[in-house]
Amino acid sequence: MAFSALVQGVVALLGNPGKMLMILLLVLQLVASGGTFPPQTLPEPLQALHPVLPMSYVVDGLRHVIYGADLATLSTSLAALLATTGVGLTLLVLAIRKKKMWSLKRLQPAIEEAA
């Protein structure tokens, strides 16, 4: 839900460049989330990205639920995912407000003449 809200907000706000940005973020998350390898074994730049990316909190939370570890960390993961959802929904609301006003150009695009 968090990543979907973030994708929806960024794509609604930025359009096609937002799609490219979200694909880049998805690829970075797949590598830096620690799902395949523990975050401690990742290269330094990816270790720096690990606490920022939402998928890292999903992986950490699922590990704690599956293995029955300290559930206090689970609340941190849930809070981070709720914050990511909030950021995505805020971007979506900004995009809606930005595109709420229709201009004549947007309402009636110019007709191109056939050659």
C-alpha positions in Angstrom: 0.0 0.0 0.0 2.8 2.4 0.8 4.7 1.9 -2.4 1.5 2.0 -4.4 0.5 5.3 -2.8 4.0 6.7 -3.5 3.9 5.6 -7.1 0.4 7.1 -7.6 1.4 10.4 -6.1 4.6 10.8 -8.0 3.2 9.7 -11.3 0.1 12.0 -10.9 2.4 14.9 -10.1 5.2 14.4 -12.6 3.6 12.3 -15.4 6.0 10.2 -17.5 9.2 11.4 -15.7 7.5 10.2 -12.5 7.1 6.8 -14.0 10.8 6.6 -14.8 11.7 7.8 -11.3 9.5 5.1 -9.8 11.1 2.4 -11.9 14.5 3.6 -10.7 13.3 3.6 -7.1 11.9 0.1 -7.5 15.2 -1.2 -8.8 17.1 0.5 -6.0 14.7 -1.0 -3.5 15.1 -4.5 -4.8 18.8 -4.3 -4.4 19.1 -2.2 -1.2 16.2 -3.6 0.8 18.2 -6.5 2.3 15.7 -9.1 1.0 18.4 -11.2 -0.9 21.4 -10.3 1.2 21.6 -8.8 4.7 22.1 -5.0 4.6 25.4 -5.3 6.3 26.9 -7.1 3.3 25.8 -4.5 0.8 28.2 -1.9 -0.6 28.4 1.4 1.3 26.2 3.5 -1.0 23.4 0.9 -0.8 23.8 0.6 3.0 23.2 4.4 3.1 20.0 3.9 1.1 18.7 1.0 3.1 17.0 3.0 6.0 15.4 5.4 3.5 13.6 3.0 1.2 10.2 1.7 2.1 10.8 -1.9 1.0 13.5 -2.2 3.6 10.9 -1.8 6.3 8.7 -4.4 4.7 11.5 -6.9 4.6 12.5 -6.1 8.2 9.0 -6.3 9.5 8.3 -9.6 7.7 11.5 -11.1 9.2 10.4 -10.1 12.7 6.9 -11.5 12.2 8.1 -14.8 10.7 10.9 -15.4 13.1 9.1 -14.1 16.2 11.8 -11.6 17.1 11.4 -8.4 19.0 8.0 -6.9 18.0 9.0 -3.4 19.0 10.9 -3.2 15.7 7.6 -4.1 14.0 6.1 -0.9 15.2 9.0 1.0 13.7 8.4 -0.7 10.4 4.7 0.0 10.4 5.3 3.7 11.3 7.8 4.1 8.4 5.3 2.5 6.0 2.5 4.7 7.2 4.8 7.7 6.7 5.6 6.6 3.2 1.8 6.2 2.5 1.2 9.7 3.9 3.9 11.2 1.6 2.4 9.4 -1.4 -1.1 10.6 -0.6 0.1 14.1 0.0 1.8 14.2 -3.4 -1.4 12.9 -4.9 -3.4 15.7 -3.3 -0.9 18.2 -4.5 -1.2 16.8 -8.0 -5.0 17.0 -7.9 -4.9 20.6 -6.7 -2.4 21.5 -9.4 -4.4 19.9 -12.2 -7.8 21.0 -10.9 -7.9 24.1 -13.0 -8.4 23.5 -16.7 -7.0 25.9 -19.2 -8.4 26.4 -22.6 -5.3 24.7 -24.1 -5.8 21.6 -21.9 -9.5 21.6 -22.6 -9.2 22.0 -26.3 -5.8 21.0 -27.7 -4.8 22.5 -31.0 -5.8 20.6 -34.1 -2.9 19.8 -36.3 -3.3 20.2 -40.0 -2.8 17.2 -42.2 0.1 17.5 -44.7 
